[in-house]
Each structure stands twice: as structure tokens, then as C-alpha cells.
Amino acid sequence: WNAPACVMYTSGTTGPSKGVLVSQHYFLTGAQAVVRAGGWGTDDVLYGAVPLFHGSGLLGLVLPSIGSVCTILLDGPSSTVLLLGDQVVIGS
């Protein structure tokens, strides 16, 4: 639960970027909070305009779709997914 999930890097806005060890708990509770705040359900389709490796893409798109809470629609090239045509749908 509190085991490390990954290292994310800060933006470096106020100094050099720093690696931050992020727990599994952070990702799970963060994704749940985003889903609750948005009121998303299985009938919702979200458009993703942020990189999936960014915190917003991960917590707001990837994790909710993996949990089958909603479907995400990605438009444009992404280094983290294989595109089939112009768009890819990930999720339920």
C-alpha cells in the first residue's frame, strides 16, 4: 500500500528538477479523488490533451480508465500508446 510505485520528477519551476518517490497509495487515492470530483462514471468519455506521463494525465486519465470507471479518448501522437489511425480509445 505504501510501497513505492515510481519516481516522478518535479517541473523545476523554482530550481532544478527533483525526483520524488511516489507511493501506490498516492496514485490510488489521487485517482479516486479525481473521479469523485468529476462525478465520472462508466458512461463518460474523457478527452485527453495532456501527456500520459504527466501527473495530470496519469491521475486524471490513465488510472480512471484502468479502473474501468470511464473511457478516455486520446488525439494526436503519444509516446506512451500505440496509435491506430488518428485516435485511440482506452478504457471500458
C-alpha positions, -999 to +999 in steps of 0.1 A: +000+000+000+027+024+009+053+007-013+070+029-039+052+030-073+076+051-092+098+082-092+082+113-107+102+145-114+092+180-104+088+206-131+119+225-119+100+258-119+118+272-088+151+252-092+165+220-107+140+191-112+140+167-083+130+130-082+101+123-058+093+088-047+055+083-051+036+056-033+009+033-046-014+049-020-009+083-036-019+070-070-050+051-058-064+078-036-055+106-061-073+088-089-103+081-067-105+118-056-103+130-093-131+106-103-153+117-074-147+154-080-156+150-117-186+127-110-173+104-137-190+070-144-189+042-169-209+062-195-184+091-196-157+096-222-129+120-214-107+137-240-070+137-231-050+167-241-021+162-216+008+138-218+001+105-202+035+106-183+025+139-166+007+138-133-025+152-148-025+126-175-018+097-151-042+107-123-069+122-145-069+098-174-049+066-172-058+054-138-095+061-140-096+042-173-077+013-160-101+011-131-129+009-158-145+040-143-146+058-177-132+057-212-105+081-224-101+094-260-065+104-270-059+125-300-025+130-316+008+114-312+018+100-278+050+082-268+031+060-243+004+044-265+002+028-300-020+050-322-044+033-346-053+060-370-058+095-356-074+084-323-071+057-296-097+048-271-085+033-239-109+020-211-141+003-206 
